[in-house]
Amino acid sequence: RFAIMGYSIKAAHAVPDLHQAIEQTDAIFIGGGNTFRLLKSLQDLDLLDPIRQKVKSGAPYIGSSAGSNVAGPTIKTSKDMPIVQPRSFDSLGLVPFQISPHFQDPDPDSRHMGETQEERIVQFLEENETPVVGIREAAWMVCENGVVTLSGEAGARIFRRGEVPVEVKPGDNIIGFVGGPNAN
């Protein structure tokens, strides 16, 4: 337990009753790591619905890396290795689109012979309808009152099934590019 900017912070593993802690907290932060392992832990601890409800009641949600992945409807756009098997890929669904953090644009000079992140997202969209936001380093999204604003220094690329990817810049409302219901 420690304090930052006047806030008391407790790590989940140090809290005896996670469900009670979620009910009593003012904000939720979920960091990075392996997305499959994170989702499995959230499922095993039965925390998806309590977190979802807390955020719907107005608590801020901050997700970093894998914590961003689990904010979307599923973790199907994670680049992580599936080191464990969650019960399903369904996650928090706090926004109506998939999030692909750490998005890297294809490098035309690369000698890498594997698929690019963009190619993998296009493959996802061959099988799924849900739009994908490829968010670059030094960028983040702020969701307030049904508006999802891209912030930070870098942009993002929006992928929709059967459409050419669209570039968005800081200040843009992501919802205007992905469509669907308003974010929480």
N, C-alpha and C positions, 0 to 999 in steps of 0.2 A: 504494500500500500504506500503510495506517495502522492504528493500534490504537484500539480502543474497549473500555473496561472490561477491559483486560488481554488482549483477543483481537486477533490479527492478521487484518486483512481485506484480501482481494485482489479486485479487480474482474476479472470474467471476461475482458474484452478485454486485460488485462495479463498473462494467464497463457499461457505458450507451449503447454502441453498440457492442455486442459480435462478430458479423460477422466482423466488422472493426478491432476489437482487435485481432481476429484470424489472419487476413491478415497481421497485423503489428507485431505480436509477433515473437520471435526467437525460442520459445519452448512451448510445451503444457504439463501441468501436470494435471492429473485427479486422485484424491485420492479415498479413500474408502467410505464405507457406504453401503446402500442397492442397489444391482446391478439393480433390477427392477426399483426402483425409479430413479436411475442415468440414465438408458437408456431412461426411459419415459421423463425425463427432457431434455436430449439431443435431443430426437425426437421432443418434444413440442417446443423447441427453434430453431429447424431446424439446428442443429450444426453438425450432423454426417458427411455430405458431406464436409462442410468447414474444419473440423478437418482432415478428410481423405485426402483432397487435400493439406492441409498445410504440412502434414507429407510426402506425396508423393513428394512434392517440396523440401524436405530435412530438415524440422524442426524436432528436436528431440521430441519424445513422451515419457513421463514418466507416467506409470500407477501403482498405488498401490492398491492392493486388488480389490475392484470393478472396479477401473480404469484399472486393468489388465484384468478382465473379459470382459470389453467392447472392448478391443483391438483385441479380436478374432472375428471370423465370426458371432457368436451368443453368447447369454448369457445362453444357455441351460445347461451349466455345473456349473452354480452358485449354491451355497449352501444356498443362501438367501431365505427368505420367500417372496412370491410374494405379497407384501403389496399394490402394484398398478399394473395395467395392461398396459404395453407398447403396442403400435400399432402392433409391431412384436418383435420377439426375435433377429432379425438381428441387428448387431452392427457395429463396425468400420471395421472389416476385415483387420486389419493391418498385421496380420500374418495368414498363412494358416492352423492354428490348433486352437483348443479350449484351453483356459487357465483355469486351476483349481488351483487358489492360495490357500495357507494355507493347502497344501496337507498333510494329516496325514496317515502314514502307519497303517494298521490294527494291533491292539494290541491283541495278542493271549490270554493274561491274563485278558482282559477287561470283565466286567460283563454286559456291555451295550448290550441290546438285539436288537437294531435297526440295520439298514444297515450301513456298513462302507462307507467311501467316495469311496473306490475302487469299491465296489459293485454298487454304483450309477453310476460311470463312465462306468462300464461294461454294465449296463442297457442302458445308453445313446448310447453306441456303438451297441447295438442290434437294435436300431432304426435309427442310423445315421452313416455315413461313416467317418466324420471328425475326425482325430486323436486328442487326448487330452494329454496335458502336465500337469501333476500334479506336481506343483512346491512347494517345501517345504519352510518353514520359513528360513530366512537367505540366500535365493537364489534369483537370478533375471536373466533376459535375456537381452542381448544387441544385437540389430538388426542393422547390417551395411552391405551394399553392398550385400544383398541377403544371408548373413550368420547370423544365430541366435545362439549366443554363450551363454551357461549357465555360469553364474558367481556366486560368493559368496562362502559361506561355505558349503552349503547343496546341495544335488543333486535334481534330479527330476525323475519322473517315466513317461514313455511314453506309452500310451495305443493306440492300433490300433485294429480295428474290426477284430475279429477272430484270433488274435495273442496273444502270451504271453507278458505281460508288460515288458518293457526294462528299466533298470536303466541307467541314464546318470549322469555324474559327471561334476563339474565345468571345463570349458575349451572345453567341447564337443559342436559340432555344431548340434543344435536341428534339423535343416532341414535334415541332414543326417539320422535321425531316423524317421521323420514323412513323408518324401517325399513331393510331391506336388510342386507347383510353389515357387519360391524364395520369402522370406518375403521382405517387404518394407524396 
